[in-house]
Amino acid sequence: MPMLQSRVTADDSGAITWNGRRWIQVAPFVFQASNGGDTVVFRQDGEALAGVMQTWNATYERIGWSQQTAVHLGLVVACLLVFGVHAARVLRTWRRDRDAPAARACGLFVALANLIFVVWLGASIRTLGETTPLPTAQVALLGLGVAAAAVAALLPAFTVLAWRERWWTRTGRVTYTLVAVCGVVFAAWLNEWKLLGFHY
């Protein structure tokens, strides 16, 4: 899952602030805490910074905006909102809407499976991977993510057909398009964080 991140800022005097402390430059790319003691060093790449900061017991790497925790959490929240809205809409209109039942079933499965996956993951994250082989419940959890990702791969094709054949209402097609996009993006996010079952 996304790791806790910290921010380093510099002021006009050339000092930096990190982890609530002020650090004074004592040598090129070397900073010491203003109250003495600890030192941090920024790795050099020629005359420039290499984007790596080292302390006596840890190394920190500069990351781009796309890797920041806030971006990842925002992406996940947006996907979950889309899944929730779509699932509620499909369940509400299931009996009276008879167009493309296979496409609707796939979209509903992706939405519900991902919602269940996240709830289940949140409930079991502290114990996930504590024992090997993994307990059956955890295998099922990780397998659910794989199943949702596999079905999500079908949604873009269904989306094209939905617009071409004018399935459902315009609102229905728009929400289905959003689910298709979010299904693929969410699967990629799970893969990025090694949360799909085939990694285990």
NORDAGI-V697406 format. One record per helix or strand. SS is the DSSP state (helix for helix, strand for strand). FROM is the first residue (numbers start at 1). LEN is the number of residues. If there is no record, write none. Layout:
ss->(SS SS)
from->(FROM FROM)
len->(LEN LEN)
This chain:
ss->(strand strand strand strand strand strand strand helix helix helix helix helix helix)
from->(9 16 21 30 39 48 59 65 69 101 136 170 197)
len->(2 3 7 4 7 7 3 3 25 24 30 23 3)
